[in-house]
Amino acid sequence: MRVVIQRVRHASVTIEGTLKSQIGQGLLILVGFEAADTQEDVQWMTRKVLGLRIFNDDQGVMNRSVLDVQGEILIVSQFTLHAMTAKGNRPSYIRAAGHDIAIPLYESFLKSVSEGLGKEVGSGQFGADMQVDLLNDGPVTICMDSKNKE
């Protein structure tokens, strides 16, 4: 399970010209799953995302989590996070999980983060052609993979 987390002032997802979700201050999380991912990966990533201290405290030091600042979260599925680019110029997505694995894990991640946050999270639509708009704050961008826990 791989994520790209961006600290944002605001973010939104539009599908076919219709606004699907939008948030104010918080985190935009792009998430991709591979076939070997499990609920254990979802739970580990949920804890990491919610506890990640990347918001400024009163001294301007990144010392607060999204929970501490009562921020919002927008989660968008993105299988291209598992692109393999070693050969040629056309990425291979063979490591990305198929719909039968990825959709249940995506829905579980949405539910787990929402419960941990104590409010609904925004989401994209799995498999849709989406336009994601954001104002990265900092900029702060963090990449994490549940296969690299140490």
BAVOLUM-894193 format. One record per residue (C-alpha): residue number from 0; residue in three letters; chain; x, y, z. Coordinates in nm, 4 decimals, padded with zeros to 6 digits. Layout:
<rozas>
+------+------+-------+----------+----------+----------+
: resi : resn : chain :       xx :       yy :       zz :
+------+------+-------+----------+----------+----------+
:  NUM :  Ala :     A :        X :        Y :        Z :
...
+------+------+-------+----------+----------+----------+
</rozas>
This chain:
<rozas>
+------+------+-------+----------+----------+----------+
: resi : resn : chain :       xx :       yy :       zz :
+------+------+-------+----------+----------+----------+
:    0 :  Met :     A :  00.0000 :  00.0000 :  00.0000 :
:    1 :  Arg :     A :  00.1540 :  00.3222 : -00.1131 :
:    2 :  Val :     A :  00.0440 :  00.6776 : -00.0346 :
:    3 :  Val :     A :  00.1456 :  01.0275 : -00.1294 :
:    4 :  Ile :     A :  00.0314 :  01.2718 :  00.1378 :
:    5 :  Gln :     A :  00.0107 :  01.6423 :  00.0689 :
:    6 :  Arg :     A : -00.0580 :  01.9023 :  00.3347 :
:    7 :  Val :     A : -00.3108 :  02.1333 :  00.1723 :
:    8 :  Arg :     A : -00.4910 :  02.4599 :  00.2315 :
:    9 :  His :     A : -00.7748 :  02.3151 :  00.0228 :
:   10 :  Ala :     A : -00.8329 :  02.0329 : -00.2256 :
:   11 :  Ser :     A : -01.1138 :  01.9009 : -00.4411 :
:   12 :  Val :     A : -01.2013 :  01.6222 : -00.6841 :
:   13 :  Thr :     A : -01.4158 :  01.6798 : -00.9925 :
:   14 :  Ile :     A : -01.5529 :  01.4007 : -01.2118 :
:   15 :  Glu :     A : -01.7057 :  01.4770 : -01.5527 :
:   16 :  Gly :     A : -01.7440 :  01.8428 : -01.4586 :
:   17 :  Thr :     A : -01.9204 :  01.7691 : -01.1286 :
:   18 :  Leu :     A : -01.7605 :  01.8421 : -00.7907 :
:   19 :  Lys :     A : -01.7385 :  01.5102 : -00.6016 :
:   20 :  Ser :     A : -01.5576 :  01.6171 : -00.2825 :
:   21 :  Gln :     A : -01.3763 :  01.9144 : -00.1381 :
:   22 :  Ile :     A : -01.1909 :  01.9927 :  00.1825 :
:   23 :  Gly :     A : -01.0323 :  02.2903 :  00.3529 :
:   24 :  Gln :     A : -00.7094 :  02.2669 :  00.5553 :
:   25 :  Gly :     A : -00.5896 :  01.9110 :  00.5902 :
:   26 :  Leu :     A : -00.4450 :  01.6249 :  00.3911 :
:   27 :  Leu :     A : -00.4885 :  01.5107 :  00.0342 :
:   28 :  Ile :     A : -00.3957 :  01.1426 :  00.0236 :
:   29 :  Leu :     A : -00.3333 :  00.9614 : -00.3037 :
:   30 :  Val :     A : -00.3437 :  00.5851 : -00.2397 :
:   31 :  Gly :     A : -00.2488 :  00.2843 : -00.4489 :
:   32 :  Phe :     A : -00.2753 : -00.0847 : -00.3633 :
:   33 :  Glu :     A : -00.0866 : -00.3897 : -00.4824 :
:   34 :  Ala :     A : -00.2058 : -00.7509 : -00.4828 :
:   35 :  Ala :     A : -00.0122 : -00.8413 : -00.1653 :
:   36 :  Asp :     A : -00.1779 : -00.5687 :  00.0454 :
:   37 :  Thr :     A : -00.4054 : -00.6683 :  00.3342 :
:   38 :  Gln :     A : -00.6187 : -00.5162 :  00.6091 :
:   39 :  Glu :     A : -00.3017 : -00.5049 :  00.8203 :
:   40 :  Asp :     A : -00.1540 : -00.2587 :  00.5692 :
:   41 :  Val :     A : -00.4724 : -00.0478 :  00.5853 :
:   42 :  Gln :     A : -00.4633 : -00.0338 :  00.9657 :
:   43 :  Trp :     A : -00.0915 :  00.0484 :  00.9779 :
:   44 :  Met :     A : -00.1293 :  00.3240 :  00.7191 :
:   45 :  Thr :     A : -00.4330 :  00.4681 :  00.8978 :
:   46 :  Arg :     A : -00.2337 :  00.5015 :  01.2210 :
:   47 :  Lys :     A :  00.0608 :  00.6598 :  01.0389 :
:   48 :  Val :     A : -00.1512 :  00.9081 :  00.8436 :
:   49 :  Leu :     A : -00.3528 :  01.0234 :  01.1438 :
:   50 :  Gly :     A : -00.0455 :  01.0545 :  01.3662 :
:   51 :  Leu :     A :  00.1862 :  01.2190 :  01.1144 :
:   52 :  Arg :     A :  00.3020 :  01.5488 :  01.2676 :
:   53 :  Ile :     A :  00.3309 :  01.7784 :  00.9668 :
:   54 :  Phe :     A :  00.1257 :  02.0804 :  01.0765 :
:   55 :  Asn :     A :  00.2918 :  02.3777 :  01.2449 :
:   56 :  Asp :     A :  00.2634 :  02.4471 :  01.6149 :
:   57 :  Asp :     A :  00.2681 :  02.7985 :  01.7652 :
:   58 :  Gln :     A :  00.6460 :  02.8179 :  01.7141 :
:   59 :  Gly :     A :  00.6200 :  02.7275 :  01.3440 :
:   60 :  Val :     A :  00.7573 :  02.3775 :  01.3960 :
:   61 :  Met :     A :  00.5870 :  02.0812 :  01.2268 :
:   62 :  Asn :     A :  00.4684 :  01.9218 :  01.5488 :
:   63 :  Arg :     A :  00.0907 :  01.8748 :  01.5082 :
:   64 :  Ser :     A : -00.1126 :  01.6030 :  01.3392 :
:   65 :  Val :     A : -00.4264 :  01.6408 :  01.1302 :
:   66 :  Leu :     A : -00.6159 :  01.5379 :  01.4452 :
:   67 :  Asp :     A : -00.4488 :  01.8149 :  01.6476 :
:   68 :  Val :     A : -00.5480 :  02.0845 :  01.3974 :
:   69 :  Gln :     A : -00.8942 :  01.9347 :  01.3388 :
:   70 :  Gly :     A : -00.8138 :  01.9167 :  00.9694 :
:   71 :  Glu :     A : -00.9970 :  01.7421 :  00.6911 :
:   72 :  Ile :     A : -00.8873 :  01.4564 :  00.4664 :
:   73 :  Leu :     A : -00.9513 :  01.3806 :  00.0998 :
:   74 :  Ile :     A : -00.8518 :  01.0313 : -00.0225 :
:   75 :  Val :     A : -00.8165 :  00.9565 : -00.3933 :
:   76 :  Ser :     A : -00.7333 :  00.6142 : -00.5407 :
:   77 :  Gln :     A : -00.4383 :  00.6184 : -00.7803 :
:   78 :  Phe :     A : -00.3091 :  00.2888 : -00.9197 :
:   79 :  Thr :     A : -00.0279 :  00.4729 : -01.1006 :
:   80 :  Leu :     A :  00.1583 :  00.4978 : -00.7686 :
:   81 :  His :     A :  00.2717 :  00.1410 : -00.8404 :
:   82 :  Ala :     A :  00.4137 :  00.2207 : -01.1843 :
:   83 :  Met :     A :  00.7266 :  00.0303 : -01.2773 :
:   84 :  Thr :     A :  00.9549 :  00.2416 : -01.4948 :
:   85 :  Ala :     A :  01.2811 :  00.0457 : -01.5155 :
:   86 :  Lys :     A :  01.2311 : -00.0756 : -01.8729 :
:   87 :  Gly :     A :  01.1433 :  00.1482 : -02.1632 :
:   88 :  Asn :     A :  00.9404 :  00.4660 : -02.1457 :
:   89 :  Arg :     A :  00.5916 :  00.3238 : -02.0979 :
:   90 :  Pro :     A :  00.5199 :  00.2495 : -01.7297 :
:   91 :  Ser :     A :  00.3969 : -00.0967 : -01.6337 :
:   92 :  Tyr :     A :  00.1222 : -00.1278 : -01.3747 :
:   93 :  Ile :     A :  00.1453 : -00.5024 : -01.3274 :
:   94 :  Arg :     A :  00.2081 : -00.4619 : -00.9519 :
:   95 :  Ala :     A : -00.1093 : -00.2589 : -00.9012 :
:   96 :  Ala :     A : -00.3921 : -00.4617 : -00.7488 :
:   97 :  Gly :     A : -00.6900 : -00.5475 : -00.9622 :
:   98 :  His :     A : -01.0376 : -00.4169 : -00.8819 :
:   99 :  Asp :     A : -01.1287 : -00.7292 : -00.6814 :
:  100 :  Ile :     A : -00.8534 : -00.6532 : -00.4290 :
:  101 :  Ala :     A : -00.8141 : -00.2766 : -00.4561 :
:  102 :  Ile :     A : -01.1789 : -00.1675 : -00.4208 :
:  103 :  Pro :     A : -01.2414 : -00.3424 : -00.0860 :
:  104 :  Leu :     A : -00.9076 : -00.2131 :  00.0479 :
:  105 :  Tyr :     A : -00.9849 :  00.1409 : -00.0715 :
:  106 :  Glu :     A : -01.3284 :  00.1335 :  00.0918 :
:  107 :  Ser :     A : -01.1763 : -00.0074 :  00.4104 :
:  108 :  Phe :     A : -00.9131 :  00.2684 :  00.4147 :
:  109 :  Leu :     A : -01.1824 :  00.5351 :  00.3703 :
:  110 :  Lys :     A : -01.3823 :  00.3894 :  00.6605 :
:  111 :  Ser :     A : -01.0796 :  00.3413 :  00.8860 :
:  112 :  Val :     A : -00.9479 :  00.6960 :  00.8350 :
:  113 :  Ser :     A : -01.2966 :  00.8435 :  00.8765 :
:  114 :  Glu :     A : -01.3470 :  00.6603 :  01.2059 :
:  115 :  Gly :     A : -01.0040 :  00.7646 :  01.3318 :
:  116 :  Leu :     A : -01.0578 :  01.1254 :  01.2257 :
:  117 :  Gly :     A : -01.4019 :  01.1353 :  01.3850 :
:  118 :  Lys :     A : -01.5668 :  01.2765 :  01.0734 :
:  119 :  Glu :     A : -01.6317 :  01.1865 :  00.7134 :
:  120 :  Val :     A : -01.3422 :  01.2018 :  00.4729 :
:  121 :  Gly :     A : -01.3777 :  01.3195 :  00.1156 :
:  122 :  Ser :     A : -01.3097 :  01.0727 : -00.1612 :
:  123 :  Gly :     A : -01.2704 :  01.0331 : -00.5309 :
:  124 :  Gln :     A : -01.4405 :  00.7594 : -00.7295 :
:  125 :  Phe :     A : -01.2463 :  00.4401 : -00.7828 :
:  126 :  Gly :     A : -01.1492 :  00.3957 : -01.1477 :
:  127 :  Ala :     A : -01.2927 :  00.7298 : -01.2629 :
:  128 :  Asp :     A : -01.1114 :  00.9921 : -01.4680 :
:  129 :  Met :     A : -01.0748 :  01.2601 : -01.2004 :
:  130 :  Gln :     A : -00.9436 :  01.6141 : -01.1876 :
:  131 :  Val :     A : -00.7766 :  01.6876 : -00.8556 :
:  132 :  Asp :     A : -00.7250 :  02.0498 : -00.7594 :
:  133 :  Leu :     A : -00.5154 :  02.1465 : -00.4580 :
:  134 :  Leu :     A : -00.3159 :  02.4182 : -00.2935 :
:  135 :  Asn :     A : -00.0167 :  02.2419 : -00.1374 :
:  136 :  Asp :     A :  00.0722 :  02.4120 :  00.1910 :
:  137 :  Gly :     A :  00.4457 :  02.4465 :  00.2468 :
:  138 :  Pro :     A :  00.4863 :  02.2612 :  00.0174 :
:  139 :  Val :     A :  00.4739 :  01.9481 :  00.2310 :
:  140 :  Thr :     A :  00.4586 :  01.6152 :  00.0479 :
:  141 :  Ile :     A :  00.5306 :  01.2792 :  00.2130 :
:  142 :  Cys :     A :  00.5513 :  00.9372 :  00.0435 :
:  143 :  Met :     A :  00.4978 :  00.6180 :  00.2438 :
:  144 :  Asp :     A :  00.4763 :  00.2488 :  00.1604 :
:  145 :  Ser :     A :  00.3412 : -00.0089 :  00.4037 :
:  146 :  Lys :     A :  00.6086 : -00.2517 :  00.2799 :
:  147 :  Asn :     A :  00.8748 : -00.0178 :  00.4260 :
:  148 :  Lys :     A :  00.7661 : -00.0107 :  00.7901 :
:  149 :  Glu :     A :  01.1179 :  00.0101 :  00.9299 :
+------+------+-------+----------+----------+----------+
</rozas>
